[in-house]
């Protein structure tokens, strides 16, 4: 009977340790998830900035080509 009680006590201690570990992992996961979300938002903003700059570049190239054509053919 004593061995059964010791076994139960050991299993309970392992269970308590497991619960503590799971709580710590959940807390770290929350932090990592928040960091990931912030980084994804930064990437989204950067992608929008890149798209805007690419559009400005295309517009500037089109204007430069048009001006060059006017210089070559003034008519």
N, C-alpha and C positions, 0 to 999 in steps of 0.2 A: 504494500500500500504506500509505503514511503517513496519507493521508486516511481510510482505512478504520479504522486504529488510533485516530486522533483521534475519529472518530465513535463507535467502541466506548467509548472513554474518557469521552466526553461522556454517552453513554447510561448507562454505569455510574454516573457521578456523579449523574445525575438519579434513577436507581434508588435509590441510597443515600439521597439527599435525600428521596425519596418514602417510603422505609421509616421514616426518622426522623420525618417528618411524621405518618405513620400511627400510630407508637408514641405520639407526643404527643397525637394526637386520641383514641386509645384510653384514655390515662390521664385526659384531661379527661372523656371519656364515662363512665368509671368513677366519677369524682367527682360528675358530674351525676346519674348513676343512683342513687348512694347518697343524694344530697340529695333527689331525687324520692321515693325510698322513705321517707325520714324524714318528708317533708311529707305523703305519703299516710297514714302512720301517725298523724300529728297530726290530719289531717282525719277519720280514722276515729274517733279518741278524741273529737274535738269533736262529731261526729255522734251518738255514743253519749251524750255529756253533754246534748246538745240533746234527744234522745229521752227521756232520763230526766227532764229539766226539764219537757218537755211533758206527760209522764205525771203528774208531781206537780201541774202546773197544772190538768189535767183533774180530778184527784182533789179538789183544793181547790175548784174550781168546783162540782163535784157536791155536796160537803159544804155549801158556801155556799147552793146552791139548796135543798137539803134543809132546812137551818136556816131559810131564808126561808119555805119552805112551812109549816114547823111554826109559825112566828110568825103567819102569816096564817090558818092553820086549826089551832088547838090540839087539836082532837078527834082 
